[in-house]
């Protein structure tokens, strides 16, 4: 890999239902590729916590990441993380999950609207008003920010990937500018890191989430923190797209990206 120091705060091991490799193997590949810091942030869907056995998965993930953190000490900095999805749908349970372990970083995300399937699994948008759906999605992001017990706001245009996959066009975020401004301003006020998520580069849409203009707007609205993540579900993709994410951050006016240890923020320089 290049001499650029790479930090990747969004990755998934095989303790995520869609993960593919063990934490140990992913750590070995990350070290061999010259990654400086990686957070393993396995999925935890709060609204399916017991039904889909995230109670077991989160415990196993934390145990394996803790082992790797000790084993790779001095060679690769490993952070214990979790991607907590839909936490505000059940705040009491979300708080219980957070307090079960001592995490370094918590990602907040929304993968599905209430009572509906993950956008990832949707096969059609027939009969769905996409603008209404996106307005509801942005409302849920705002509600999650109001709840607020997380560190990174993840992939805020997540549904765009699947709209493109199914409908063949890139949804225009400017149609939702009022709500997007509201959530970006709240993200800034709550001092949450806006994630520059590069997972979209592995999908046909081939775009980061969000785009450069949205990151710039976050900065204009007082945003202080951005984070970067590959959203890798494979060992070989850890760090994928991070140099481009740095470019987006720099162009938006940021000199560093956020890093977390025991949920305390520090700066990881990118200039």
LOVEXVO-148819 format. One record per atom (N, C-alpha, C, O): x, y, z; residue in one letter. Coordinates in steps of 0.05 Angstrom, whole numbers, plus 5000, padded with zeros to 4 digits. Each point is the difference from the previous one (the first is absolute). Example, Ala and Ser with C-alpha at 12.3 -4.5 7.8 and 13.67 -1.06 7.14 Angstrom:
BEGIN
526448865156a 498250245000a 501850245000a 502150005013a 497250214973s 501650245001s 498550225014s 501050225004s 
REM end
This chain:
BEGIN
501749765000x 498350245000x 501850255000x 502449985005x 496450254990x 501650254999x 500950085028x 499349875019x 502250344982x 501050105026x 497950165015x 500550085023x 497249974965x 497950145014x 499149835024x 499649764998x 500250375025x 499149865024x 497049964998x 498450194997x 500749565005x 497249934995x 498749935027x 500949845015x 496850304990x 498249935022x 497349924987x 499150144982x 499849655028x 497449904989x 498249935023x 500549815014x 497450364990x 498349965024x 497449874994x 498150015016x 501749854961x 497549864994x 500649744985x 500350014976x 499849775038x 500649744988x 498349785014x 499150045022x 500649734964x 498349795010x 501449734998x 501049934979x 499049925043x 501149735000x 497749804995x 497750084994x 502949665008x 498049804995x 498049985024x 498349824999x 502050355021x 497950025020x 497750184991x 497950025014x 502450114963x 497750134987x 498849804981x 501449844988x 495950155009x 498849814983x 501050004971x 500049804986x 500950445005x 501050024973x 503050024999x 501250064979x 500249895044x 502950005000x 501149744990x 498649804997x 504050204997x 501249774986x 502549895013x 500749764995x 500750395021x 502649915011x 500150055030x 498750185010x 503049665003x 500350025029x 501550265007x 501450124983x 498349975041x 501450235010x 503049974998x 501450184993x 499549585015x 502949954999x 501150024972x 502150124995x 496649754986x 500950014972x 499950294989x 501950084987x 496050065019x 499850284991x 502250175012x 501150184987x 499649765038x 502250155013x 502649944986x 501750184996x 498849574998x 502449924986x 500350144973x 502250104994x 495649914991x 500150134974x 500450305003x 501550124986x 497250005034x 500250285005x 502950075007x 501250204990x 500049645027x 502850055008x 501849974975x 501850174996x 497949624989x 501749964977x 499750224978x 501950044985x 495850095015x 499650224981x 500750275011x 499650204987x 501649815037x 501050255010x 497850185012x 500550245004x 497249645002x 497950165013x 501050085028x 501249845014x 498250414994x 500950095026x 497949945022x 500849925022x 496750124972x 497949975020x 497449904987x 499250114979x 499649695033x 497449904990x 498149965023x 500749905021x 496850184974x 497849935019x 498349784988x 499150024977x 500549775038x 498249794992x 497250075012x 499750015025x 498450044958x 497450115008x 497849824989x 498450084983x 501449685029x 498049814990x 497250105004x 499450165018x 498849744964x 497250095000x 498649925026x 500549795012x 497850394997x 498149935021x 497450154994x 499750245004x 498349614985x 497550124992x 498250005025x 499049785008x 500650455004x 498650015025x 497149894998x 499149865019x 499550194959x 497349914997x 499849714993x 497849894997x 504449975000x 500049714995x 502049875019x 501149784994x 499450345029x 502249925018x 499849715008x 501949854999x 495750075010x 499749725009x 499249814977x 500949784998x 497450324985x 499049844977x 502349894983x 500049774992x 501950415002x 502349924983x 502649955015x 502150004989x 497649955037x 502249915017x 502350205002x 502349925002x 497050344998x 502250195004x 501050005029x 502250105005x 496249805013x 500949975028x 502549835000x 501950065014x 498049714972x 502349824998x 502250124983x 502449995008x 496950124969x 502050114981x 501750235013x 502450014996x 496250175018x 501550225011x 502049915022x 502250115002x 497049705014x 501849895020x 502449874987x 502350045009x 497249804971x 502249864986x 501950194986x 502449975001x 496450244987x 501650204986x 501850145020x 502450034995x 496550065027x 501650155020x 502349825011x 502250105003x 497249655002x 502049815010x 502349974980x 502450025007x 496949944967x 502149954980x 501650264994x 502449984996x 496350255004x 501450254995x 501950065023x 502250094997x 496949855027x 501750045024x 502549834999x 502150095007x 497549664985x 502349824997x 502050104979x 502450005005x 496550094972x 501750114979x 501450255009x 502450054993x 496250125022x 501250255010x 502549945016x 502050144998x 497849665019x 502349925017x 502249874983x 502350065003x 496949764979x 502049854984x 501550184981x 502449954995x 496450264994x 501350174981x 501150265012x 500850184985x 499249835041x 500950255014x 502950074991x 501749835000x 498750424992x 502650094991x 500549964971x 502050094989x 496149764997x 500349954972x 497750124984x 500450104977x 497249905034x 497650104987x 498250105022x 499449855019x 499750404979x 498250105020x 497149914993x 499050064979x 499849795039x 497449904996x 498150135020x 500550015024x 497250084966x 497950125017x 497649825001x 499249884980x 499750105044x 497649845004x 497550174994x 499450195014x 499249734965x 497750164992x 497549844995x 500049755002x 497950394991x 497449884994x 498550194982x 500150245003x 498549654977x 498250164984x 497249955010x 498849794995x 500250405020x 497449985013x 497950124981x 499850244997x 498649594991x 498050094981x 497350025012x 499149835016x 499450384977x 497450065010x 499850015031x 498149905011x 503950225002x 500049995029x 497650145013x 499049925021x 500150304966x 497850155012x 497349874996x 498050105011x 501949684974x 497549854999x 499449865026x 497749955007x 504449995009x 499749885026x 502350115018x 501949865005x 497850395004x 502250135015x 500849855025x 502450005007x 495749885007x 500749855024x 501949774994x 502049955014x 497349904965x 501749774992x 502750114990x 502149885006x 497850334978x 502550114989x 501950085023x 502449954999x 496550185022x 501750075023x 501149765014x 502350005009x 496249794993x 500949755012x 502349884984x 502049915011x 497750094962x 502149894983x 502650155003x 502249895003x 497650384997x 502450175003x 501449955026x 502549995001x 496049975020x 501249965027x 500949725005x 501249955021x 498349864961x 500949735004x 503149984998x 501249835013x 500050344970x 502949984995x 501250285001x 498650205001x 504049804998x 501550265000x 501050054972x 502349924993x 496150224991x 500750054972x 501950244997x 499950195016x 501749804964x 501650234992x 498450194983x 500250245002x 498149654980x 498550164982x 497349874993x 499849764996x 498150405003x 497349914993x 499150154975x 499950255000x 499449604980x 498850114975x 497049995002x 498949805008x 499850424985x 497150014999x 499149994971x 501050154983x 497149675010x 499249984972x 497149924999x 498849915020x 500050124956x 497349914995x 500149844974x 500750104979x 498549655023x 499949814977x 497149954990x 499649914978x 498550145040x 497249954992x 498250195014x 500550095022x 497249974965x 497950165013x 498449815018x 500149764997x 498450365021x 498749845021x 498149794988x 498250064984x 502249695025x 498349784991x 500549914972x 498549844989x 503650264998x 500649924972x 502849884998x 501650035018x 498949854959x 502649864997x 502250204994x 499650234991x 502949685013x 502450154993x 499850074970x 499249844984x 501650415010x 500150084972x 501749814983x 499449954976x 502649935037x 501849814986x 498549774988x 500749904978x 497150015035x 498549774991x 497750064981x 498749824990x 500850445006x 497750074983x 500549924971x 502150064989x 495949824999x 500249914972x 498650194981x 500449994975x 497950185035x 498450184983x 499150245017x 499749985024x 499950244962x 498850245012x 497250054988x 498950225003x 499949574985x 497450034988x 498050065022x 499949885022x 498450334973x 498050075020x 501050175022x 498650085019x 504049994981x 501350165021x 500650284988x 501250024979x 497950185035x 500850284993x 502750055012x 500350035024x 501749984959x 502850025009x 500550265016x 501549995019x 497350234972x 500450255015x 498849985028x 501350095019x 496449794984x 498849965026x 501849825017x 500550055024x 500549744964x 501849815014x 502550145010x 500849965023x 500450204959x 502550145008x 499550215021x 501650045018x 496150104980x 499350195021x 499749865027x 500950105021x 497949674979x 499749845025x 502749915010x 500650015024x 501149914958x 502749915007x 501650235013x 501249965021x 498750284967x 501550225012x 498750085027x 501550095018x 495949894984x 498750055026x 501149815022x 500550085023x 499949674969x 501149805019x 502950065007x 500849965023x 500750134958x 502850095007x 500050235020x 501650005019x 496550184977x 499850235019x 499249895028x 501150095020x 497049734980x 499149895026x 502349845014x 500250015024x 501449854960x 502349865011x 502050195012x 501149965021x 499450274965x 501850205010x 498950125026x 501550065019x 495949984983x 498850115024x 500449815023x 500450085023x 499449654972x 500749805020x 502950035008x 500750045023x 501149934958x 502750105002x 502249845013x 502350105000x 497349665010x 502149865014x 501749834981x 500149765002x 501250384979x 501949874982x 502150204992x 499750245007x 502349684978x 502350174994x 500150084970x 500850234994x 498449594989x 500250054971x 497349964987x 498649805004x 500650404979x 497649984985x 500749884972x 501450124984x 497649635012x 500949854977x 498450054975x 497650065001x 503749914976x 499049994973x 497150114997x 498149854996x 501850425005x 497350125002x 498449994973x 497750075000x 503649844979x 498449954975x 499949704994x 499949924977x 500149925043x 499949714997x 497949904980x 500749834984x 496850265017x 498049904981x 500750064970x 499149854982x 502550355014x 500750084972x 501349774985x 499649964976x 502049875038x 501349774987x 498049824987x 500449914978x 497450045036x 498149804992x 497950114981x 498949864983x 500650405020x 498350144980x 501449984972x 498749954980x 503950105021x 501549984975x 500149714989x 499649964976x 500849855042x 500149724991x 497449924986x 500149864980x 497750225031x 497449914991x 498850194978x 498949904980x 501450365024x 498750194982x 501850124979x 499150114980x 503549865025x 502050094980x 500550294999x 501150104980x 498250055041x 500750285000x 501050085028x 499449875020x 502250354981x 501150105025x 498150205011x 499550214988x 499349745035x 498250185013x 501450265006x 502350005009x 496350224988x 501150275004x 499650095029x 497750055008x 504549965007x 499850085028x 498950295003x 498950075021x 501550094959x 499150285001x 496950025003x 499050215009x 499649584983x 497150005003x 499250015030x 497750075007x 504149855010x 499549975029x 501750205016x 500649955023x 500150274964x 502050185012x 499250105028x 501750045017x 495750024986x 499150115026x 500549805022x 501150065022x 498149684974x 500449805021x 502949925003x 500949955022x 500650054956x 502849935001x 501550225016x 501749935016x 497650324979x 501250225016x 499449975029x 501750045018x 495849884988x 499249975028x 501649785014x 500950035022x 499549744964x 501549795012x 503050065002x 501349935019x 499850214961x 502850085000x 500550205023x 502049985014x 496250214989x 500350195022x 499849875027x 501650065018x 496649754985x 499749855025x 502549835005x 500949985023x 500149904956x 502549845002x 502250175010x 501649925018x 498750334972x 502050195009x 499650085029x 501950005016x 495650074991x 499450085027x 500549795020x 500950055023x 498649694970x 500449785018x 502949915000x 500849825015x 500950304968x 502849934998x 500449714992x 501849875011x 496650044970x 500349734989x 501750024975x 500050204986x 501549595009x 501649984975x 498249924977x 498749795002x 501350364977x 498749934976x 501849814984x 502250074993x 496849695002x 501649804986x 500250054970x 497950064988x 504549925001x 500449984972x 500449704994x 502149895004x 495749994988x 499949714997x 500649934971x 498750094981x 503349745015x 500949934973x 498849734990x 500849904979x 497349995036x 498849744993x 498650014973x 499949804986x 499150435006x 498650034975x 501849954976x 499049944978x 503650075026x 501949954977x 499949714991x 500949944978x 498049885039x 499949724992x 497249934987x 499549784992x 498850435007x 497349964988x 500050154973x 501750164994x 496349774989x 499950134974x 499950315002x 500950134981x 498049985040x 499850295003x 502850135000x 500450224991x 501649645020x 502850085000x 500450285011x 501450174988x 497349895034x 500250265013x 500349985030x 499049815012x 502450385001x 500150005029x 497450095011x 498350114986x 501349855040x 497650095014x 500950165025x 501149885018x 498350384982x 498750164979x 502050104980x 502449935001x 496750244981x 501850114979x 501550255012x 499450095021x 502550014963x 501750225009x 498450255007x 500650135019x 497349934965x 498550245006x 498649985027x 499750215013x 499449564994x 498649975026x 502150025023x 499350125021x 503149784975x 502050035021x 500850295003x 500450105022x 499850044955x 500550295001x 497850155015x 500550185016x 497049744979x 497750135013x 500149955030x 499450185015x 501349594993x 500349935029x 502050195012x 499650105022x 502749944965x 502050185010x 498950295002x 500550135020x 498149964960x 498850275001x 498050035023x 499850225011x 498949574996x 498050015022x 501249965027x 498649975020x 504150034982x 501349985025x 501249735007x 501049965022x 498949854959x 501149735005x 502950015006x 501650124985x 499249745036x 502850005008x 501449734994x 502449994998x 496049795001x 501149744999x 499049844976x 497750004994x 504249874992x 499349804980x 501649755006x 502150015012x 496849764981x 501449755002x 500049864973x 498550084982x 503349735015x 500249854974x 499749705005x 501049905020x 497649974961x 499649715003x 499749874973x 498750114982x 502549665015x 499749854975x 497449844999x 499149934979x 499750025045x 497749835002x 500649724988x 498449874987x 504150055018x 500949744989x 498749775014x 499749995024x 499549814960x 499049745010x 501949774992x 499449775004x 502950314985x 502149814992x 502750105009x 500550255000x 501349575008x 502650085010x 501650174980x 501250205008x 498749734967x 501650144980x 499050284994x 501350154986x 496349925024x 498950264994x 500450205023x 499050234999x 502249685023x 500650195021x 501750234989x 502149954988x 497150295018x 501550234990x 499250094972x 501050204990x 497349654997x 499250054972x 498650284998x 498150055014x 503050124969x 498750264995x 500850215020x 499150234998x 502449705023x 500650205021x 501750244989x 499450225008x 502649744975x 501450234989x 498050204986x 500450245002x 497749654983x 498050174987x 498350145021x 499250234997x 500149635025x 498550135022x 501650235012x 498850205007x 503849764996x 501750225010x 499850244982x 499850235009x 500249724965x 499950224980x 497450155003x 499950255000x 497949615004x 497450135005x 500150175025x 499150235000x 501949655021x 500250155026x 501750254996x 499350225010x 503049764977x 501850234996x 498650214984x 500150245006x 498649684972x 498750194982x 497750145015x 499350234994x 499549645025x 497850125016x 501150185022x 498450135014x 504249874990x 501250185020x 500949875026x 500550145019x 499749604981x 500849865025x 503049934999x 501049904979x 500450145043x 502949935002x 500449735012x 502349904999x 495649995013x 500349745014x 497449854998x 497950124994x 502249625011x 497649845003x 499949915029x 502049995014x 495649944995x 499649925027x 501049725006x 499849824983x 501350145040x 500849745011x 498849995028x 499750205013x 499749554996x 498749975026x 501549795016x 500749794990x 499650265036x 501049805019x 498350035025x 499950215012x 498849574995x 498150005022x 498050234997x 499250135020x 500049924956x 498050204992x 501050295004x 498350185000x 504249855004x 501250275002x 501250074973x 501349834987x 498250415004x 500850084973x 502950105000x 500950145018x 500649774961x 502650114995x 500250064970x 498249924984x 503950215008x 500350094972x 502149824986x 502149955011x 497249964965x 501849854983x 500650174976x 498450034983x 504150095017x 500650204979x 500049884972x 500949774995x 498150394986x 500049914972x 501450214982x 499849974975x 501550235037x 501450204984x 502950005008x 501650154989x 
REM end
